[in-house]
Each structure stands twice: as structure tokens, then as C-alpha cells.
């Protein structure tokens, strides 16, 4: 992708995000009511009756979404760090720092109490312990990472929350 295309894409993405933020703001204002609507949002909330109650399945699904999104952050850190390293844009020491950070982020990912995503996350966290020192060694890019990492990707996909990795090095 050329630099011109990247800048055009960035401007386009910024416009889309801005439009979405405006839309969310307008929707939120409409939901709360405006001046002269005859009542406060607190009064309206008090008269409404809830039609559903949260379930454990909904809670687990929300937890799975957070887990899978956070795992995408780990994958993004690793992808970009490796790309920069192999393009000789960073040293081994810098790569070690990024992999240590990725291992700490991985170690802090929350999970549902049970389910396939939670089980897969636990396996990954057990295989790749979080690095405690800023530049301590990590096995996050080793064979120990491959199988449980792939299982977590599969579990997230099956749960409906595919892991998204964003590459931004080397454009």
C-alpha cells in the first residue's frame, strides 16, 4: 500500500469513526429525551418494566467477547513486533520487550468462569506464563504457544468473536 493510499485510508477511517460518534451521540440524546418531552429519563425508567433478565449465558458471551478482543491485542503486538524485527526496524532487545509486554497482557486477560473460550485461555496462560521483569525472557513465540494459541483462536471463532489482528508496520 502506498503512502498516499495509507493517508487516504486514514482520513476515510477518521471520517467514518467521526460519523459513527455523531450517530451514537444523536441516538443517545433521542433515547434520553429532550427539552419539553414532558418527563425525565428517571421517571421513564421507573415506569418501564424489564422484559428480560440477564442470564449466565449472556454474561459468558460478554466475557468471551472481552477475552477474544484482548487476545487480538496480544496477536497485534506480536505481529507488529515480529514484522518490525524481521524488517530490521528493531533490535532483539526491543523484540524481547514487546514479547514480554504481550505475555503480561495475555496474563491479564479476563475470562468467563467456564466454557470453551475460558478453557482455551487458561491453557494458553499456563503454557505462556506472564513475564514479570520488563525484559525477561518469554516463550510466547515458541512451540508451547502454537497449539493452545491456535485452540483459543478456534474457540473464539466458534463463539462468534473472531480474533482480529491489526498490522501497521511496514506500510
C-alpha positions in Angstrom: 0.0 0.0 0.0 1.5 3.3 -0.9 1.9 6.2 1.5 -0.8 8.2 -0.4 -3.3 5.3 -0.1 -2.5 4.9 3.6 -3.1 8.6 4.2 -6.4 8.5 2.2 -7.5 5.4 4.1 -6.6 7.0 7.4 -8.7 10.1 6.5 -11.6 7.9 5.4 -11.4 5.9 8.6 -11.4 9.0 10.7 -14.4 10.3 8.8 -16.3 7.1 9.4 -15.4 7.0 13.1 -16.5 10.6 13.4 -19.8 9.9 11.7 -20.4 6.9 14.0 -19.6 9.0 17.1 -22.1 11.7 16.0 -24.7 9.0 15.3 -24.2 7.4 18.7 -24.5 10.8 20.3 -27.7 11.7 18.5 -29.2 8.3 19.3 -28.3 8.7 23.0 -29.9 12.1 23.1 -33.0 10.8 21.4 -33.2 8.0 23.9 -32.8 10.3 26.9 -35.5 12.7 25.6 -35.0 16.4 25.0 -36.3 19.6 26.5 -40.1 19.7 26.7 -40.6 16.0 26.4 -42.8 16.1 29.5 -40.8 13.9 31.8 -37.4 13.0 32.9 -35.5 9.9 31.9 -35.5 8.8 35.5 -39.3 8.8 35.6 -39.5 6.9 32.3 -37.1 4.3 33.6 -39.1 3.9 36.8 -42.3 3.2 34.8 -40.7 0.7 32.4 -40.7 -3.0 33.3 -37.7 -5.1 32.3 -38.7 -7.7 29.7 -35.6 -9.9 30.2 -33.2 -10.7 32.9 -29.5 -11.2 32.3 -28.6 -14.9 32.1 -25.3 -16.7 32.7 -25.1 -17.4 29.0 -25.3 -13.7 28.2 -22.7 -13.0 30.8 -20.4 -15.7 29.5 -20.9 -14.4 26.0 -19.9 -10.9 27.0 -16.9 -12.4 28.9 -15.9 -14.4 25.8 -16.1 -11.3 23.6 -13.7 -9.4 26.0 -11.4 -12.3 26.1 -11.2 -12.7 22.3 -10.8 -8.9 21.8 -8.0 -8.8 24.3 -6.3 -11.9 22.7 -6.5 -9.9 19.4 -4.5 -7.2 21.2 -1.8 -9.8 22.1 -1.8 -11.0 18.5 -1.5 -7.4 17.2 1.5 -6.7 19.5 3.3 -9.9 18.4 2.5 -9.5 14.7 3.8 -5.9 14.5 6.8 -6.6 16.7 7.9 -9.6 14.6 7.3 -7.6 11.4 9.5 -4.8 12.6 12.2 -7.2 13.8 12.3 -9.1 10.6 12.4 -5.8 8.6 15.4 -4.9 10.8 13.5 -1.9 12.2 14.1 -3.1 15.8 16.7 -5.0 17.7 16.4 -8.3 19.5 16.2 -6.4 22.8 13.3 -4.4 21.5 11.5 -7.5 20.3 12.1 -9.1 23.7 10.5 -6.1 25.4 7.4 -6.3 23.1 7.1 -10.1 23.7 7.4 -9.5 27.4 4.6 -6.9 27.2 2.5 -9.3 25.1 2.9 -12.0 27.7 1.8 -9.7 30.5 -1.2 -8.6 28.5 -2.0 -12.2 27.9 -1.7 -13.0 31.6 -4.2 -10.2 32.4 -6.9 -11.2 30.0 -10.1 -11.9 31.9 -12.3 -14.9 31.1 -15.7 -16.4 31.8 -15.8 -18.9 34.6 -16.5 -21.7 32.2 -16.8 -22.6 28.6 -14.6 -23.4 25.6 -13.0 -19.9 25.4 -12.2 -19.8 29.1 -10.7 -23.3 28.9 -8.6 -22.4 25.9 -7.4 -19.1 27.5 -6.4 -21.0 30.7 -4.3 -23.4 28.5 -2.6 -20.5 26.8 -1.9 -18.7 30.0 -0.5 -21.9 31.5 1.7 -22.5 28.5 3.0 -18.9 28.4 3.5 -17.5 31.8 3.5 -13.7 32.1 6.9 -12.2 32.2 7.4 -10.3 35.5 10.6 -8.4 34.6 10.4 -5.6 32.0 12.7 -7.5 29.6 12.6 -11.0 31.0 12.5 -13.9 28.6 9.2 -15.1 27.3 8.2 -18.3 25.5 5.3 -16.6 23.8 6.7 -17.2 20.3 7.8 -20.8 21.0 6.2 -24.1 20.1 4.5 -24.1 23.6 2.4 -21.1 22.3 1.4 -22.6 19.0 -1.2 -25.3 20.0 -3.0 -23.6 22.8 -2.9 -20.3 20.9 -4.5 -21.9 17.8 -7.1 -23.5 20.1 -8.0 -20.2 21.6 -8.4 -18.7 18.0 -10.7 -21.6 17.1 -12.7 -21.2 20.4 -13.2 -17.5 19.8 -14.3 -18.1 16.2 -16.8 -20.8 17.3 -18.2 -18.4 20.0 -18.8 -15.8 17.3 -15.9 -13.5 18.3 -13.2 -13.9 15.7 -9.8 -12.6 16.8 -8.7 -9.6 14.8 -5.1 -8.7 14.3 -4.1 -5.3 13.1 -0.9 -4.9 11.1 0.5 -1.4 10.9 4.3 -2.0 10.5 5.9 -1.8 7.1 3.2 0.1 5.1 
